[in-house]
Each structure stands twice: as C-alpha cells, then as structure tokens.
Amino acid sequence: DQQVKQNSPSLSVQEGRISILNCDYTNSMFDYFLWYKKYPAEGPTFLISISSIKDKNEDGRFTVFLNKSAKHLSLHIVPSQPGDSAVYFCAASISSGSARQLTFGSGTQLTVLP
Amino acid sequence: ETGVTQSPTHLIKTRGQQVTLRCSSQSGHNTVSWYQQALGQGPQFIFQYYREEENGRGNFPPRFSGLQFPNYSSELNVNALELDDSALYLCASSFTGVNGYTFGSGTRLTVV
C-alpha cells in the first residue's frame, strides 16, 4: 500500500518555464511534508518542506503548495534551470511518532531542456 | 563540518551471505536512520537509532539489524541475503528531526 504517490515518473520542461511536480498521499495522519532532490551517485538533498497547518511555503525559486482536503501537494520551480534536472522525491512524516520516519514517493525525473 | 559518509560505495555479495554497511554521521547529529532504495522506487525506512537505541522500525524482517555507537556512527547488518535485498542503502543523520536530515551517498549492494 503506497501511502505517498508520485504518478508522473518523468517530466520535461523548457529552461525558463515553470516545472510543476505533483504528489498525492493517503494517510491523513501525515502532518509534515518535504521535497528532496537527488542527483545520480549522490544522496537525496533537502529542498523545501511544509507543515500541515500551512498551505504554501516559498523559498526562492521553489514553492510548495498543500491541499489537505485533496491530500495533494505540488512543487513549483520558477524559472526552471538546466541544473534543476534531477529526480525529485516527495516525502511525508507524522510528527507524533517517536521515530520521525519519512515515507517517500517513487520520484519524478525532471529534465530541464536548454 | 563533514557530511554523512557511507562505506563501502559498492558491494557484491552472494545469496545467503551476511553484509555490514557503515555510516559516519554528520558532526553533532545524534539520530541516524537507514533507508533501502530499490531500483525505480523511493527510499523505504528500515529503522532509526537515537542515543544507541533503536526507536523505530519499518516493515523489514529481523535479519535487518543495526547498531549505533557512542560517536554516533552506525552499522546496518543484513543476514541471509536474498536477491531482493539488492538496492541502494542510504544512511541519514539528524539532530533536529526530519527537517534536518542529511543523507549519505549510499552503498549500492548487489546480491547474486
């Protein structure tokens, strides 16, 4: 049972345009959401996060939107740059857990074309 | 400030063997978690250690075990290796919780 789903395995975007990566979750106990970026041969690196008490969080070119009623979040990258090409993972956590484990989606490969 | 380092980077083992993977946490981090990432999937939580005690475990059998040492370095041990254990194993350390996780580059384990 996949509790965090990223239904698009890949996305291609032109440089300078907006990239929108989507993520759905099923567990209503999740109250903290994160996006990670992963380059080949490297570990995932933290990008941006959002608490369930918010519906938007912005950091430079990156904005995460959370729609709790739809159990959906999205990551917007504006403007997209070739260096943004990587696999993006959505992850969720339950803050009341003793172990703050992350539940990851399967990832979306973003390719930004020059 | 050093990041999270994992060793070895690549490893090939035979089915039925045992393997030990190692992780050096980022300086100042007291929590370490291990994740398994199979090909084409996202990382899956194996377990977490805090102050040398396991304080959370994912859906993995007991043949997956771990240790955390006083210097906060950690080991992941897998006994009776199966072909499906072939994956990238990621270590992540933190002091402040999920928002502060730093991942290592992983150990690529191939079981033949």
Chai-1 contact restraints between the chains, C-beta under 6 A:
chainA,res_idxA,chainB,res_idxB,connection_type,confidence,min_distance_angstrom,max_distance_angstrom,comment,restraint_id
A,E42,B,S105,contact,1.0,0.0,6.0,A-B,restraint_1
A,G43,B,L90,contact,1.0,0.0,6.0,A-B,restraint_2
A,G43,B,F103,contact,1.0,0.0,6.0,A-B,restraint_3
A,G43,B,G104,contact,1.0,0.0,6.0,A-B,restraint_4
A,G43,B,S105,contact,1.0,0.0,6.0,A-B,restraint_5
A,G43,B,G106,contact,1.0,0.0,6.0,A-B,restraint_6
A,P44,B,F103,contact,1.0,0.0,6.0,A-B,restraint_7
A,S49,B,N99,contact,1.0,0.0,6.0,A-B,restraint_8
A,F89,B,G42,contact,1.0,0.0,6.0,A-B,restraint_9
A,S93,B,V98,contact,1.0,0.0,6.0,A-B,restraint_10
A,S98,B,N55,contact,1.0,0.0,6.0,A-B,restraint_11
A,S98,B,G56,contact,1.0,0.0,6.0,A-B,restraint_12
A,A99,B,Q48,contact,1.0,0.0,6.0,A-B,restraint_13
A,A99,B,N55,contact,1.0,0.0,6.0,A-B,restraint_14
A,A99,B,G56,contact,1.0,0.0,6.0,A-B,restraint_15
A,R100,B,G97,contact,1.0,0.0,6.0,A-B,restraint_16
A,R100,B,V98,contact,1.0,0.0,6.0,A-B,restraint_17
A,Q101,B,F45,contact,1.0,0.0,6.0,A-B,restraint_18
A,Q101,B,G56,contact,1.0,0.0,6.0,A-B,restraint_19
A,L102,B,V98,contact,1.0,0.0,6.0,A-B,restraint_20
A,F104,B,G42,contact,1.0,0.0,6.0,A-B,restraint_21
A,F104,B,P43,contact,1.0,0.0,6.0,A-B,restraint_22
A,G105,B,G42,contact,1.0,0.0,6.0,A-B,restraint_23
A,S106,B,Q41,contact,1.0,0.0,6.0,A-B,restraint_24
A,S106,B,G42,contact,1.0,0.0,6.0,A-B,restraint_25
A,G107,B,G42,contact,1.0,0.0,6.0,A-B,restraint_26
